[in-house]
């Protein structure tokens, strides 16, 4: 019910506060799902790979739908290629853009947490908090703040998202040496290639925009932006296959003394 009330509020007001509530009501059920499972480490009904699939799918579908609706309504043109943000400026596509990407930001937050704990990629809490989580917050900010109405906040969010995710991908994928040597995992090589492409597209885009002051109408900045987003979502999507059926969102490390007490209780019950 709170989520339904929230969606109605977003459509009617488009205020920053309601977008923050959307992020809250999206992430909290997932967080409660994880924390509630700590009392039962055997729960394994929701596979972690589906978070990666949901995040990737929601971002791609939201972007494509917004572009299609904006194109249909004459708000953007096929050429020059529009910036993704320009596909979410006017109604009705701006409502899809905001709600879809705010939810995708919440899933990105959960995705970073899964990667942090699954052990399928090199990461650390410092890396996650310094780069991973800020990039998900940046995605939420750029979705909440319209590039025409609040350009400063929008571009701060965009830079946080693109730069944070690009550097996070580089640091994580190029330190998967143990997995590369031990498992010969093909996804390690795929992620390395994608991390390079994400970084190339991202930093060329920023250089053209911030240093050379190129106009987006020339086409190179939007091309780099679309390339960075496509490669980023492919990077996330690799975890749907890499995590497979071995990892579950409910798997939480239980302190050894609790496990020992549980084993002793089970033995006592048997006796």
C-alpha positions as CSV (number, residue, x, y, z in Angstrom):
1,X,0.0,0.0,0.0
2,X,2.7,2.6,0.8
3,X,4.3,1.9,-2.6
4,X,1.0,2.4,-4.4
5,X,0.4,5.7,-2.6
6,X,3.9,6.7,-3.4
7,X,3.5,6.1,-7.2
8,X,0.4,8.2,-7.2
9,X,2.2,11.0,-5.4
10,X,5.1,10.9,-8.0
11,X,2.8,11.2,-10.9
12,X,0.9,14.1,-9.4
13,X,3.7,16.2,-7.9
14,X,7.1,15.0,-9.2
15,X,8.7,16.3,-6.0
16,X,12.1,15.3,-4.8
17,X,10.7,14.1,-1.5
18,X,8.4,11.6,-3.2
19,X,11.3,10.2,-5.3
20,X,13.3,9.7,-2.2
21,X,10.3,7.8,-0.7
22,X,10.3,5.6,-3.9
23,X,13.9,4.7,-3.3
24,X,13.1,4.0,0.4
25,X,10.1,1.8,-0.3
26,X,12.0,-0.1,-3.0
27,X,15.2,-0.7,-1.0
28,X,13.6,-1.4,2.4
29,X,11.6,-4.5,1.5
30,X,14.8,-6.0,0.0
31,X,16.8,-5.0,3.1
32,X,14.2,-6.5,5.4
33,X,14.2,-9.7,3.3
34,X,18.0,-10.0,3.9
35,X,18.0,-9.1,7.6
36,X,15.0,-11.3,8.4
37,X,16.8,-14.3,7.0
38,X,19.6,-14.0,9.5
39,X,17.6,-16.1,11.9
40,X,17.3,-18.8,9.3
41,X,20.5,-19.4,7.3
42,X,18.9,-22.2,5.3
43,X,16.5,-20.0,3.4
44,X,17.4,-20.0,-0.2
45,X,14.3,-19.3,-2.3
46,X,15.5,-16.1,-4.0
47,X,18.6,-16.3,-6.1
48,X,21.0,-13.4,-6.2
49,X,21.3,-13.5,-10.0
50,X,17.7,-12.2,-10.3
51,X,18.7,-8.9,-8.7
52,X,21.3,-8.4,-11.5
53,X,18.7,-9.4,-14.1
54,X,16.1,-7.0,-12.7
55,X,18.5,-4.1,-12.4
56,X,19.8,-4.6,-16.0
57,X,16.3,-5.2,-17.5
58,X,14.6,-2.3,-15.7
59,X,17.3,0.2,-16.7
60,X,17.3,-0.9,-20.4
61,X,13.5,-1.1,-20.6
62,X,13.1,2.3,-18.9
63,X,15.6,4.0,-21.3
64,X,14.2,2.5,-24.5
65,X,10.6,3.1,-23.5
66,X,11.4,6.8,-22.7
67,X,13.2,7.3,-25.9
68,X,10.4,5.7,-27.9
69,X,7.7,7.8,-26.2
70,X,9.7,11.0,-26.6
71,X,10.3,10.2,-30.2
72,X,6.6,9.5,-30.8
73,X,5.6,12.8,-29.2
74,X,8.2,14.8,-31.1
75,X,10.3,15.7,-28.0
76,X,13.5,14.3,-29.5
77,X,14.7,13.3,-33.0
78,X,16.3,10.2,-34.4
79,X,19.3,12.4,-35.5
80,X,21.2,13.9,-33.9
81,X,21.1,11.2,-31.3
82,X,19.5,12.6,-28.1
83,X,21.1,12.5,-24.7
84,X,19.3,9.9,-22.6
85,X,18.4,12.6,-20.1
86,X,16.6,14.5,-22.9
87,X,14.3,11.5,-23.2
88,X,12.9,12.2,-19.7
89,X,12.2,16.0,-19.8
90,X,8.6,16.3,-20.9
91,X,5.4,14.4,-19.8
92,X,4.5,11.6,-20.2
93,X,7.9,10.1,-20.6
94,X,9.4,12.0,-17.7
95,X,7.2,10.0,-15.2
96,X,8.5,6.7,-16.6
97,X,12.0,8.0,-16.6
98,X,11.9,9.1,-12.9
99,X,10.1,6.1,-11.5
100,X,11.9,3.5,-13.5
101,X,15.4,4.8,-12.8
102,X,14.8,5.5,-9.1
103,X,13.8,1.8,-8.8
104,X,16.8,0.8,-10.8
105,X,19.0,2.8,-8.4
106,X,17.6,0.9,-5.5
107,X,18.4,-2.4,-7.3
108,X,21.8,-1.1,-8.1
109,X,22.4,-0.5,-4.4
110,X,21.4,-4.1,-3.7
111,X,23.4,-5.4,-6.6
112,X,26.6,-3.8,-5.2
113,X,25.9,-5.4,-1.9
114,X,25.5,-8.9,-3.5
115,X,28.7,-8.5,-5.4
116,X,30.4,-7.5,-2.2
117,X,29.3,-10.6,-0.4
118,X,29.2,-13.3,-3.1
119,X,32.9,-13.6,-3.6
120,X,32.6,-13.8,-7.3
121,X,34.5,-10.6,-7.9
122,X,37.2,-8.7,-6.1
123,X,35.7,-6.0,-3.9
124,X,35.9,-4.5,-0.5
125,X,33.8,-2.5,1.8
126,X,35.9,0.5,1.1
127,X,35.4,0.1,-2.6
128,X,31.7,-0.4,-2.3
129,X,31.2,2.6,0.0
130,X,33.6,4.9,-1.9
131,X,32.4,4.0,-5.5
132,X,29.7,1.4,-5.7
133,X,27.0,2.9,-3.4
134,X,27.6,6.6,-4.5
135,X,27.0,5.6,-8.1
136,X,23.6,4.2,-7.2
137,X,22.8,7.4,-5.4
138,X,24.0,9.4,-8.4
139,X,21.6,7.4,-10.6
140,X,18.7,8.3,-8.2
141,X,19.7,12.0,-8.3
142,X,19.8,12.2,-12.1
143,X,16.4,10.5,-12.2
144,X,14.9,12.8,-9.6
145,X,16.4,16.1,-10.9
146,X,15.3,17.0,-14.4
147,X,18.1,18.2,-16.7
148,X,16.0,21.2,-17.7
149,X,14.6,22.1,-14.4
150,X,17.5,21.3,-12.1
151,X,20.5,20.9,-14.4
152,X,23.2,21.3,-11.7
153,X,22.0,18.5,-9.5
154,X,21.2,16.4,-12.5
155,X,24.7,16.6,-13.9
156,X,26.3,16.1,-10.5
157,X,24.2,12.9,-10.2
158,X,25.2,11.9,-13.8
159,X,28.9,12.4,-13.2
160,X,28.7,10.5,-9.9
161,X,26.9,7.6,-11.6
162,X,29.1,7.3,-14.7
163,X,32.5,8.0,-13.1
164,X,31.7,6.0,-9.9
165,X,30.6,2.9,-11.8
166,X,33.4,3.1,-14.4
167,X,36.1,3.2,-11.7
168,X,34.4,0.6,-9.6
169,X,34.3,-1.8,-12.6
170,X,37.9,-1.2,-13.3
171,X,39.1,-1.8,-9.8
172,X,36.9,-4.9,-9.3
173,X,37.3,-6.6,-12.6
174,X,41.1,-6.2,-12.9
175,X,41.6,-7.7,-9.4
176,X,39.8,-10.9,-10.1
177,X,43.2,-12.5,-10.6
178,X,42.5,-15.4,-8.2
179,X,39.3,-16.3,-10.1
180,X,41.1,-16.0,-13.4
181,X,43.9,-18.4,-12.3
182,X,41.8,-20.9,-10.3
183,X,38.5,-21.1,-12.2
184,X,39.4,-19.9,-15.7
185,X,36.1,-18.2,-15.6
186,X,35.1,-16.7,-19.0
187,X,33.1,-14.0,-17.3
188,X,36.2,-12.6,-15.8
189,X,37.6,-11.8,-19.2
190,X,34.2,-10.5,-20.4
191,X,34.0,-8.1,-17.5
192,X,37.5,-6.8,-18.1
193,X,36.7,-6.0,-21.7
194,X,33.4,-4.3,-20.7
195,X,35.1,-2.3,-17.9
196,X,37.6,-1.0,-20.4
197,X,34.8,0.1,-22.8
198,X,32.8,1.7,-20.0
199,X,35.8,3.7,-19.0
200,X,36.6,4.8,-22.5
201,X,33.1,5.9,-23.3
202,X,32.7,7.6,-19.9
203,X,35.9,9.6,-19.9
204,X,35.7,10.6,-23.6
205,X,32.2,11.8,-22.9
206,X,33.3,13.9,-19.9
207,X,36.3,15.3,-21.8
208,X,34.1,16.4,-24.7
209,X,31.5,17.9,-22.4
210,X,33.7,19.5,-19.7
211,X,37.0,20.2,-21.5
212,X,36.3,20.8,-25.1
213,X,32.8,22.2,-24.5
214,X,31.4,20.3,-27.4
215,X,27.7,20.6,-28.2
216,X,25.6,17.5,-27.8
217,X,24.0,18.1,-31.1
218,X,27.2,17.1,-32.8
219,X,26.4,13.5,-31.8
220,X,29.6,12.4,-30.1
221,X,28.6,13.0,-26.5
222,X,25.2,11.2,-26.8
223,X,27.0,8.3,-28.6
224,X,29.5,7.9,-25.8
225,X,26.7,8.1,-23.2
226,X,24.6,5.4,-24.9
227,X,27.7,3.3,-25.3
228,X,28.6,3.7,-21.6
229,X,25.1,2.7,-20.5
230,X,24.9,-0.3,-22.8
231,X,28.3,-1.6,-21.6
232,X,27.4,-0.9,-18.0
233,X,24.2,-2.9,-18.2
234,X,26.0,-5.7,-20.0
235,X,28.5,-5.7,-17.1
236,X,25.7,-6.1,-14.6
237,X,24.0,-8.7,-16.7
238,X,27.0,-11.0,-16.7
239,X,26.3,-11.7,-13.1
240,X,23.0,-13.3,-14.0
241,X,25.0,-16.1,-15.6
242,X,28.1,-16.0,-13.3
243,X,26.2,-16.2,-10.0
244,X,24.1,-19.0,-11.5
245,X,22.2,-21.2,-9.0
246,X,24.8,-21.1,-6.3
247,X,24.2,-17.8,-4.6
248,X,21.1,-16.7,-2.8
249,X,20.1,-13.2,-1.5
250,X,19.2,-14.8,1.9
251,X,22.7,-16.2,2.5
252,X,24.1,-14.2,5.4
253,X,27.1,-15.1,7.4
254,X,26.1,-16.4,10.8
255,X,28.6,-16.0,13.7
256,X,30.3,-19.3,14.5
257,X,29.1,-19.3,18.2
258,X,25.5,-19.1,17.0
259,X,26.0,-22.0,14.7
260,X,27.6,-24.0,17.6
261,X,24.7,-23.2,19.9
262,X,22.2,-24.2,17.1
263,X,24.1,-27.5,16.6
264,X,24.0,-28.2,20.4
265,X,20.3,-27.4,20.5
266,X,19.6,-29.8,17.6
267,X,21.7,-32.5,19.3
268,X,19.8,-32.0,22.6
269,X,16.4,-32.3,20.7
270,X,17.5,-35.5,19.1
271,X,18.6,-37.0,22.4
